[in-house]
Amino acid sequence: MACKAKTPRSLKVEVIMATTLNVNGTNAASGTSPRSTWSEEVRVLARERNAVILAHNYQLPEIQDIADHVGDSLGLSRIAAETDADEVIFCGVHFMAETAKILSPEKRVFIPDANAGCSLADTINADQLREWKAQHPGAIVVSYVNTTAEVKALTDVCCTSSNAADVVRSIDPEQEILFLPDQFLGAHVRRVTGRNNIHVWAGECHVHADISPSDLVDTVRANTDAELYIHPECGCTTSALWMAESGEIPGNNTHILSTGGMLEEAKKSTSERVLVATEIGMLHQLRKANPTTEFLPVNPQAACPFMQMITPEKLLKCLREGTDEVFVDKRTADAARTAVERMIAIGNPGSGE
């Protein structure tokens, strides 16, 4: 396994919560306009700029509710490319806005806070990938879309959490593979494909990694009749499969799913209760998709501080002032786009995370 880059996991990053509105609808902290006025101004400015507002599933609920489209990063970037908007306002983390720019080079792309990074994407940079490739000449590089544009540009083919196994199966079984950056998704791909010639980068999303086996065991044992949705980036995935295989939890109630897969499963679920192992922003969309089912987090503290840096105030400022614009140089964008297009050509591009 490759050496792991320094990640923010050990850092105590303060979670930035959305500014609270009081019962009269006025911003209690800053005295700015009521929510209705905020949403009206957002919509007016978006129309004036001919901008499409995209919100990732992990965004704050008020950001999700004002967006034109809510979803995963790749799905949203593909939607942006198909719209006739001049501008894309991507409410997510920075690599997601980069992906939108890669797929829509003719559009102006903005993110309400350029400092909204990603602990997973930060676990590997272009120089580290070049060094890893040099250690394994001839290997095929498969990169999860949760990577920077520079890393995608050095990638042979991208993948998503829902199609990672299909992408790997499309590669000659004798071909050595470098899979990055998520070690838990990589382990899942190894398990379902049965391949032992996959080298996995030791990266992780600090939020998903901290959804631990103990969180899972305690929550499942307290809700024995509930279904279980688990994102393959989670640190508890192996434990969930072991519990299912041992019969402690029903195997047919345990689902390893991307964010998009969770939404599709939620729409058809008839369960009274579903336990969800992913970032807690996802609960908002799940509850909207199926109001009759109770969706509970496996770890209620699993909130991404970087996602929560996109606040209503910053979205409004972005629309008023055109901050912060995202740029990807043409050479990098062209190479990165090729890696994404190769994935799409394989079929079943699925969801971004």
C-alpha positions as MATLAB code, in Angstrom:
seq = 'MACKAKTPRSLKVEVIMATTLNVNGTNAASGTSPRSTWSEEVRVLARERNAVILAHNYQLPEIQDIADHVGDSLGLSRIAAETDADEVIFCGVHFMAETAKILSPEKRVFIPDANAGCSLADTINADQLREWKAQHPGAIVVSYVNTTAEVKALTDVCCTSSNAADVVRSIDPEQEILFLPDQFLGAHVRRVTGRNNIHVWAGECHVHADISPSDLVDTVRANTDAELYIHPECGCTTSALWMAESGEIPGNNTHILSTGGMLEEAKKSTSERVLVATEIGMLHQLRKANPTTEFLPVNPQAACPFMQMITPEKLLKCLREGTDEVFVDKRTADAARTAVERMIAIGNPGSGE';
ca = [
       0.000    0.000    0.000;
       1.309    3.431   -0.871;
       2.324    6.022    1.663;
      -0.478    8.236    2.793;
      -0.330   11.978    2.333;
      -0.831   14.249    5.292;
      -4.554   14.692    5.839;
      -6.632   17.101    7.911;
      -8.031   14.203    9.970;
      -5.850   14.962   12.955;
      -6.723   18.632   12.835;
      -9.575   19.938   14.939;
     -11.529   21.782   12.307;
     -14.434   23.776   13.645;
     -17.691   22.891   11.960;
     -19.172   26.004   10.402;
     -22.901   25.834   10.827;
     -25.488   27.748    8.870;
     -26.469   31.078   10.401;
     -29.558   30.577   12.516;
     -32.729   32.434   11.672;
     -35.007   33.458   14.514;
     -38.744   32.866   14.650;
     -39.450   36.106   12.755;
     -37.241   34.949    9.879;
     -34.551   37.538   10.613;
     -30.916   36.512   10.828;
     -30.346   36.527   14.597;
     -26.572   36.769   14.275;
     -26.177   39.546   11.739;
     -29.593   41.171   11.357;
     -29.682   40.585    7.604;
     -32.820   39.971    5.564;
     -35.409   37.321    6.384;
     -35.168   33.939    4.707;
     -37.886   34.772    2.167;
     -36.015   37.924    1.122;
     -32.735   35.973    0.927;
     -34.220   33.291   -1.307;
     -35.929   35.877   -3.521;
     -32.676   37.791   -3.998;
     -30.794   34.571   -4.763;
     -33.311   33.643   -7.454;
     -33.355   37.158   -8.970;
     -29.555   37.351   -9.121;
     -29.308   33.861  -10.604;
     -31.744   34.840  -13.361;
     -29.873   38.067  -14.041;
     -26.564   36.209  -14.327;
     -28.135   33.315  -16.260;
     -26.610   31.088  -13.598;
     -27.535   27.559  -12.579;
     -27.159   26.788   -8.869;
     -25.948   23.285   -8.040;
     -25.876   21.830   -4.523;
     -24.227   18.648   -3.388;
     -26.212   16.187   -1.254;
     -24.024   17.036    1.750;
     -24.772   20.764    1.686;
     -26.787   22.561    4.360;
     -30.562   22.066    3.916;
     -31.254   25.724    3.000;
     -28.610   25.535    0.257;
     -30.111   22.320   -1.080;
     -33.597   23.839   -1.066;
     -32.621   26.934   -3.086;
     -30.594   25.032   -5.694;
     -31.796   24.278   -9.214;
     -30.322   20.786   -8.942;
     -29.184   18.664   -5.989;
     -27.074   15.548   -6.343;
     -23.565   14.115   -6.419;
     -20.582   15.902   -7.920;
     -20.327   14.068  -11.237;
     -24.065   14.048  -11.842;
     -24.282   17.767  -11.148;
     -21.302   18.520  -13.398;
     -22.912   16.602  -16.249;
     -26.182   18.500  -15.711;
     -24.269   21.791  -15.796;
     -22.712   20.855  -19.124;
     -26.152   20.236  -20.609;
     -27.780   23.483  -19.466;
     -27.831   26.736  -21.442;
     -26.622   28.682  -18.396;
     -23.694   31.055  -18.809;
     -22.544   30.512  -15.235;
     -22.423   27.614  -12.789;
     -22.597   28.247   -9.049;
     -21.355   25.034   -7.457;
     -22.246   24.655   -3.795;
     -19.895   21.893   -2.767;
     -16.152   21.487   -2.276;
     -13.443   22.730   -4.600;
     -12.680   19.572   -6.603;
     -16.383   19.371   -7.510;
     -16.360   22.867   -8.967;
     -13.199   21.910  -10.872;
     -15.001   18.910  -12.351;
     -17.831   21.173  -13.487;
     -15.295   23.470  -15.150;
     -13.596   20.490  -16.827;
     -16.900   19.358  -18.344;
     -18.075   22.936  -19.118;
     -14.938   24.799  -20.234;
     -16.974   27.495  -21.985;
     -18.954   28.379  -18.838;
     -17.840   30.496  -15.906;
     -17.840   28.355  -12.771;
     -17.971   29.748   -9.241;
     -17.831   28.284   -5.747;
     -19.158   30.411   -2.859;
     -16.011   29.719   -0.814;
     -12.801   28.688   -2.578;
     -11.391   27.461    0.747;
     -13.939   24.632    0.874;
     -11.528   21.760    0.347;
     -11.770   17.985    0.754;
      -9.799   15.800    3.151;
     -10.000   12.872    0.724;
      -8.860   14.780   -2.366;
      -6.037   16.256   -0.267;
      -4.553   12.824    0.499;
      -2.820   12.684   -2.891;
      -1.407   15.359   -5.170;
       0.058   15.266   -8.674;
       3.665   14.857   -7.526;
       2.767   11.933   -5.288;
       0.866   10.267   -8.102;
       3.800   10.719  -10.498;
       6.091    9.064   -7.939;
       3.638    6.197   -7.402;
       3.345    5.636  -11.151;
       7.129    5.576  -11.452;
       7.193    2.772   -8.859;
       4.718    0.753  -10.957;
       5.541    1.390  -14.623;
       2.808    0.244  -16.967;
       0.096    0.159  -14.304;
      -3.338    1.574  -15.111;
      -4.378    4.465  -12.872;
      -8.012    4.410  -11.749;
      -8.997    7.543   -9.844;
     -12.168    8.149   -7.901;
     -13.782   11.380   -9.098;
     -13.153   12.813   -5.627;
      -9.738   14.064   -6.731;
      -8.246   17.320   -7.971;
      -8.065   18.258  -11.641;
      -4.284   17.736  -11.634;
      -4.678   14.181  -10.346;
      -7.415   13.422  -12.880;
      -5.076   14.691  -15.600;
      -2.569   11.949  -14.659;
      -5.304    9.313  -14.551;
      -6.115    6.690  -17.193;
      -9.776    6.328  -16.237;
     -11.955    7.803  -13.498;
     -14.611    5.967  -11.524;
     -17.450    6.687   -9.119;
     -18.396    4.808   -5.976;
     -21.221    3.080   -7.843;
     -19.253    2.006  -10.920;
     -15.734    1.493   -9.506;
     -16.041   -2.289   -9.737;
     -17.348   -2.079  -13.324;
     -14.449    0.163  -14.326;
     -11.942   -2.264  -12.802;
     -13.633   -5.261  -14.454;
     -13.270   -3.525  -17.831;
      -9.471   -3.669  -17.458;
      -7.468   -6.763  -18.465;
      -7.391   -9.103  -15.427;
      -3.618   -9.399  -15.758;
      -3.132   -5.632  -15.781;
      -1.721   -4.036  -12.646;
      -3.949   -1.245  -11.287;
      -3.249    1.757   -9.090;
      -6.518    2.695   -7.374;
      -6.817    6.025   -5.581;
      -7.376    7.785   -3.320;
      -9.909    6.108   -0.995;
      -8.669    2.989    0.790;
     -12.135    1.861    1.882;
     -13.601    2.111   -1.626;
     -10.469    0.374   -2.923;
     -10.914   -2.457   -0.421;
     -14.551   -2.777   -1.483;
     -13.505   -3.016   -5.152;
     -10.913   -5.681   -4.325;
     -13.540   -7.645   -2.430;
     -16.234   -7.607   -5.114;
     -13.897   -8.147   -8.079;
     -11.657  -10.724   -6.442;
      -8.575   -9.098   -7.973;
      -5.291   -9.117   -6.057;
      -3.294   -6.969   -8.474;
      -4.852   -3.702   -7.304;
      -2.624   -1.357   -5.329;
      -4.730    0.981   -3.178;
      -3.663    4.433   -2.024;
      -4.039    4.883    1.742;
      -6.364    7.882    1.610;
      -9.657    8.508    3.309;
     -12.402   11.036    3.842;
     -12.029   11.926    7.505;
     -15.813   12.175    7.945;
     -16.599    8.779    6.412;
     -13.605    7.116    8.060;
     -14.887    8.245   11.442;
     -18.173    6.388   10.941;
     -16.622    3.523   12.842;
     -17.428   -0.150   13.371;
     -18.426    0.634   16.968;
     -20.868    3.310   15.739;
     -22.363    0.766   13.376;
     -22.629   -2.099   15.854;
     -24.223    0.055   18.559;
     -26.736    1.662   16.188;
     -27.688   -1.576   14.442;
     -28.180   -3.466   17.710;
     -30.436   -0.657   18.944;
     -32.512   -0.827   15.724;
     -32.641   -4.510   14.824;
     -35.469   -4.205   12.282;
     -34.015   -1.284   10.354;
     -32.512   -1.324    6.890;
     -28.923   -0.170    6.545;
     -27.466    2.100    3.840;
     -23.665    2.309    3.884;
     -21.422    4.426    1.712;
     -18.348    2.429    0.605;
     -16.028    5.220    1.836;
     -17.050    4.450    5.422;
     -14.705    2.858    7.915;
     -17.501    0.500    9.005;
     -18.154   -1.167    5.629;
     -16.231   -4.365    6.388;
     -17.927   -4.698    9.784;
     -21.357   -4.307    8.183;
     -20.637   -7.063    5.678;
     -19.315   -9.302    8.452;
     -22.466   -8.720   10.521;
     -24.611   -9.519    7.482;
     -22.637  -12.671    6.630;
     -22.734  -13.871   10.253;
     -26.491  -13.394   10.380;
     -26.426  -10.745   13.107;
     -28.215   -8.412   10.705;
     -30.315   -9.537    7.716;
     -28.162   -9.576    4.586;
     -31.042   -8.400    2.403;
     -31.387   -5.301    4.619;
     -27.747   -4.250    4.169;
     -26.957   -2.065    1.151;
     -23.543   -0.700    0.105;
     -24.557    2.353   -1.924;
     -23.354    5.587   -3.482;
     -25.265    8.743   -2.582;
     -27.306    8.407   -5.762;
     -27.922    4.764   -4.975;
     -29.191    5.694   -1.526;
     -31.743    8.051   -3.042;
     -32.987    5.430   -5.479;
     -33.250    2.828   -2.712;
     -35.035    5.314   -0.433;
     -37.697    6.075   -3.040;
     -38.815    2.449   -3.124;
     -38.269    1.551    0.527;
     -41.246    0.441    2.600;
     -39.211    0.114    5.787;
     -40.267    1.931    8.923;
     -36.661    2.913    9.674;
     -33.389    3.135    7.740;
     -29.942    3.633    9.259;
     -27.626    5.722    7.108;
     -23.835    5.613    7.193;
     -22.615    8.667    5.306;
     -22.305   12.431    5.824;
     -25.441   13.639    7.606;
     -26.357   16.249    4.978;
     -27.625   13.306    2.924;
     -30.512   12.815    5.343;
     -32.295   15.911    4.009;
     -32.661   14.463    0.513;
     -33.532   10.987    1.791;
     -36.311   12.370    3.959;
     -37.679   14.395    1.061;
     -37.547   11.334   -1.192;
     -39.504    9.208    1.285;
     -41.318   11.111    4.068;
     -42.945    7.934    5.442;
     -39.655    6.282    6.410;
     -37.518    7.414    9.345;
     -33.893    7.941    8.307;
     -31.379    7.934   11.151;
     -27.608    8.541   10.994;
     -25.241    5.818   12.140;
     -23.038    8.630   13.441;
     -24.969   11.869   14.134;
     -21.652   13.788   14.319;
     -20.636   12.892   10.734;
     -20.826   16.445    9.365;
     -18.265   17.658    6.836;
     -16.865   21.024    7.985;
     -15.759   21.841    4.437;
     -19.240   21.288    2.982;
     -20.667   23.504    5.702;
     -18.382   26.370    4.722;
     -20.919   27.143    1.976;
     -23.442   29.265    3.858;
     -26.481   31.245    2.659;
     -24.531   34.489    3.111;
     -21.618   33.256    0.995;
     -23.946   32.052   -1.758;
     -25.567   35.481   -1.868;
     -22.170   37.215   -1.953;
     -21.054   34.918   -4.770;
     -24.058   35.926   -6.843;
     -23.700   39.628   -6.015;
     -19.943   39.914   -6.543;
     -18.914   36.952   -8.695;
     -16.670   35.310   -6.073;
     -14.878   32.861   -6.186;
     -14.347   31.877   -9.828;
     -12.752   28.489  -10.572;
     -10.120   28.089  -13.281;
      -8.480   24.960  -14.714;
      -5.773   25.406  -17.341;
      -6.642   23.927  -20.745;
      -3.947   21.248  -20.817;
      -4.953   19.914  -17.396;
      -8.654   20.162  -18.198;
      -8.290   18.306  -21.513;
      -6.353   15.429  -19.923;
      -8.746   15.215  -16.971;
     -11.764   15.278  -19.292;
     -10.348   12.320  -21.209;
     -10.177   10.258  -18.001;
     -13.810   11.105  -17.191;
     -14.982   10.385  -20.755;
     -13.272    6.980  -20.721;
     -15.285    6.111  -17.638;
     -18.530    7.238  -19.248;
     -17.720    5.191  -22.378;
     -17.499    2.049  -20.237;
     -21.147    2.592  -19.323;
     -23.053    2.990  -16.065;
     -21.348    6.207  -14.969;
     -23.572    6.151  -11.923;
     -23.220    8.798   -9.278;
     -20.197   10.797   -8.345;
     -19.918    9.707   -4.734;
];
